Amino acid sequence: MSRLPSIYADPALYDLVHAEGTDDEVWLLTHLAEVHGCGVKTALEPACGTGRYLAGLLRRGWTVEGYDLAPGMLAFTRKRLAGWGKRARLARGEMTSYRPKGRFGLILNVLSTFRHLMTEKDALAHLKLMAGALEPDGIFILGLDLSIYGQDEPDEEVWECRQGGRTAKHVVMSIPAEPGTRRERIINFVTTPKGGKETVLESSYDLRSYSAAELASLIEKSPLRVEAVYGYDGKPAVLDGPERALWLVLKKK
């Protein structure tokens, strides 16, 4: 996997810059589980970060489990979920090796986290582990952005965040991948006031790129199949259509 971004050293700041839209995304997760799932309200989130989705699912009556590689993130999430008792379980683990003990009606891996797995071997290992952790007719929601080689251009997004009296500005730049390298370069700058001065955290890392055909080929090699495809707005989409930011609903073959 890629080196963890420097912002992981400050889980509260990481949570701040990713908080916007969480409630809408949790609603969509539960909606897709109602439409496509098996009715079992247990959820697993690999690379769970600060537990935003887990907390939202808990408030909606789910029992959850999450795992992450970063000890600081897990410590933050444990505090966030401390009041939920046995309905929330956390562990340290990596996406290619962690084996959950239970079975889940819903598994979620969104925000292109899956693309941190930089080889087909690692990507398939994760898909196999997740297929093995699903309840019969359970769903695995995989969210990621697709590439169109030769058409993608460098991009920059800027947004400002405020939560609990703390503010931050987040700049994300992306350099498109070439089909031969399968590596999209991501450059992050997070600026936040600290001690009367502005602190800037910078991190750069690669994500593995997928065209629609490359993702379809990978899934075909896995124990999973595509049940449905949605855009980030929750509207039905197709894998090889114009929508590039997708949530795939996967089930065991």
C-alpha positions in Angstrom: 0.0 0.0 0.0 1.0 3.7 -0.4 2.5 5.5 2.6 -0.2 6.9 4.8 -0.9 10.6 4.2 0.5 13.0 6.8 -2.9 14.1 7.7 -3.4 10.7 9.4 -1.3 12.1 12.2 -4.2 14.4 13.1 -7.4 12.3 13.1 -9.6 15.2 14.2 -8.3 17.3 11.2 -8.8 14.4 8.9 -12.3 14.0 10.2 -13.0 17.7 9.7 -12.0 17.8 6.0 -14.0 14.7 5.2 -17.1 15.4 7.3 -19.3 17.2 4.7 -21.8 14.9 3.1 -21.4 12.1 5.5 -25.1 12.0 6.6 -26.2 11.8 3.0 -23.7 9.0 2.2 -24.8 7.0 5.2 -28.4 7.4 4.1 -27.5 6.1 0.7 -25.6 3.2 2.2 -28.7 2.1 4.2 -31.0 2.8 1.2 -29.0 0.5 -1.0 -28.9 -2.1 1.7 -32.7 -2.0 1.9 -33.1 -2.2 -1.9 -30.4 -4.9 -2.7 -29.4 -6.4 0.6 -30.4 -9.4 2.8 -32.0 -7.5 5.7 -29.2 -8.3 8.2 -28.2 -5.0 9.8 -24.5 -5.8 10.4 -21.9 -3.7 8.6 -18.1 -3.9 8.1 -15.9 -1.1 7.0 -12.3 -1.8 5.9 -9.9 1.2 6.4 -12.5 2.8 8.5 -10.5 6.0 9.3 -12.3 8.1 11.9 -15.4 6.0 11.9 -17.8 8.6 10.4 -19.8 6.0 8.5 -19.8 3.5 11.4 -21.2 6.2 13.7 -23.9 7.0 11.2 -24.9 3.4 10.8 -25.0 2.8 14.6 -27.4 5.7 14.9 -29.6 4.0 12.4 -29.7 0.7 14.4 -26.8 -1.2 12.8 -24.2 -3.3 14.5 -20.8 -2.4 13.1 -17.2 -3.5 12.8 -14.3 -1.5 11.4 -10.6 -1.9 11.0 -7.7 0.4 10.0 -4.0 0.3 9.7 -3.3 3.6 11.6 -3.3 3.3 15.4 -4.1 7.0 15.8 -7.2 6.7 13.7 -8.4 3.7 15.7 -7.9 5.5 19.0 -10.0 8.4 17.7 -12.7 6.0 16.4 -12.8 4.1 19.7 -13.6 7.4 21.5 -16.2 8.3 19.0 -18.0 4.9 19.3 -17.3 4.3 23.0 -21.0 4.7 24.0 -22.2 1.9 21.8 -20.9 -1.1 23.7 -20.9 -4.5 21.9 -22.6 -3.0 18.9 -19.3 -1.5 17.7 -16.1 -3.5 17.3 -12.8 -2.2 16.1 -9.5 -3.8 15.2 -6.2 -3.0 13.6 -5.8 -4.6 10.2 -4.9 -4.2 6.6 -7.1 -4.6 3.6 -5.3 -7.6 2.1 -5.0 -9.7 5.2 -7.6 -8.8 7.9 -10.1 -11.6 8.3 -13.3 -10.7 10.2 -14.7 -13.4 12.3 -18.4 -12.6 11.6 -20.6 -12.3 8.5 -22.1 -9.0 7.4 -25.2 -7.8 5.6 -23.3 -4.8 4.3 -19.6 -4.1 3.6 -18.5 -0.7 2.5 -15.3 0.5 0.9 -15.9 4.0 -0.6 -14.0 7.2 -1.3 -11.6 5.3 -3.6 -9.9 3.7 -0.6 -9.8 0.5 -2.6 -7.4 2.2 -5.1 -4.7 2.4 -2.4 -4.2 -1.3 -3.3 -1.6 -0.9 -6.0 -1.4 -4.3 -7.6 -4.0 -6.7 -9.0 -2.9 -9.3 -6.5 -3.7 -7.1 -3.6 -7.0 -5.9 -5.1 -8.1 -9.5 -5.7 -7.0 -10.5 -2.2 -9.2 -7.8 -0.7 -12.2 -8.7 -2.9 -11.9 -12.4 -1.9 -11.7 -11.6 1.8 -14.8 -9.3 1.6 -16.7 -12.0 -0.4 -15.9 -14.4 2.4 -17.3 -12.0 5.0 -20.7 -11.4 3.4 -23.9 -12.9 4.6 -25.8 -14.9 1.9 -27.2 -12.2 -0.4 -25.3 -9.5 1.5 -23.8 -6.6 -0.4 -20.4 -5.1 -0.8 -20.5 -1.4 -1.8 -17.4 -0.4 -3.6 -17.0 3.3 -4.3 -14.3 4.7 -6.6 -13.6 7.1 -9.5 -12.8 5.7 -12.9 -10.2 6.9 -15.4 -10.6 7.5 -19.2 -7.0 7.3 -20.5 -6.1 10.1 -22.9 -9.1 12.2 -21.9 -8.4 12.9 -18.2 -6.7 16.2 -17.4 -5.0 17.5 -14.2 -7.6 18.6 -11.7 -7.7 20.7 -8.6 -10.4 20.9 -5.9 -10.5 23.4 -3.1 -12.9 23.5 -0.1 -13.1 25.1 3.3 -14.4 23.3 6.4 -15.6 24.3 9.8 -16.5 22.1 12.7 -16.6 22.6 16.5 -14.7 26.0 16.2 -11.9 24.5 14.1 -11.4 25.5 10.4 -9.3 24.1 7.6 -8.8 24.6 3.9 -8.2 21.5 1.8 -6.6 21.5 -1.7 -6.5 18.3 -3.7 -4.7 18.1 -7.0 -4.7 15.0 -9.2 -2.4 14.1 -12.1 -4.0 11.6 -14.4 -2.8 8.1 -14.9 -1.4 6.6 -18.1 -2.7 3.1 -19.0 0.8 1.6 -18.8 1.5 2.9 -15.3 -2.0 2.6 -13.7 -0.9 5.3 -11.2 -2.8 8.5 -10.6 -0.9 11.0 -8.5 -2.7 12.7 -5.6 -1.3 15.8 -3.9 -3.0 17.2 -0.8 -2.5 20.5 1.1 -4.4 21.0 4.3 -4.1 24.5 5.9 -5.4 25.1 9.4 -4.7 27.8 12.1 -2.6 26.5 15.0 -1.0 28.6 17.8 -1.7 31.8 16.0 -0.1 30.6 12.8 -1.2 28.6 9.8 0.0 25.0 9.7 0.2 23.3 6.3 0.2 19.5 6.0 1.3 18.2 2.6 1.1 14.6 1.4 1.5 13.0 -2.0 0.7 9.4 -3.0 -0.4 7.3 -5.9 -3.7 5.6 -6.4 -4.2 2.6 -8.8 -6.3 3.7 -11.8 -9.2 1.8 -13.3 -11.0 2.2 -16.5 -14.4 0.7 -16.7 -13.0 -2.3 -18.6 -10.2 -2.8 -16.2 -12.6 -2.7 -13.2 -15.0 -5.1 -14.9 -12.1 -7.5 -15.7 -10.9 -7.4 -12.0 -14.4 -8.1 -10.7 -14.8 -11.0 -13.2 -11.7 -12.6 -11.7 -13.1 -12.3 -8.1 -15.8 -14.2 -6.3 -18.1 -11.2 -6.7 -20.5 -9.9 -9.4 -22.0 -6.6 -10.1 -25.6 -6.4 -8.8 -26.2 -2.7 -9.6 -24.3 0.6 -10.2 -25.0 4.1 -8.9 -23.5 7.5 -9.2 -22.4 9.3 -6.0 -25.8 11.1 -6.2 -27.6 7.9 -5.7 -29.0 7.7 -9.2 -28.7 4.5 -11.2 -25.8 4.3 -13.6 -23.8 1.9 -15.7 -20.2 0.8 -15.4 -19.2 1.9 -18.9 -21.4 5.0 -19.1 -20.6 8.7 -18.8 -20.7 8.8 -15.0 -17.2 8.4 -13.6 -17.7 8.5 -9.8 -19.5 5.3 -9.0 -20.8 3.1 -6.2 -20.9 -0.5 -7.3 -23.2 -2.9 -5.4 -21.5 -6.3 -5.5 -22.7 -9.7 -4.4 -21.2 -13.1 -4.2 -21.4 -15.2 -7.4 
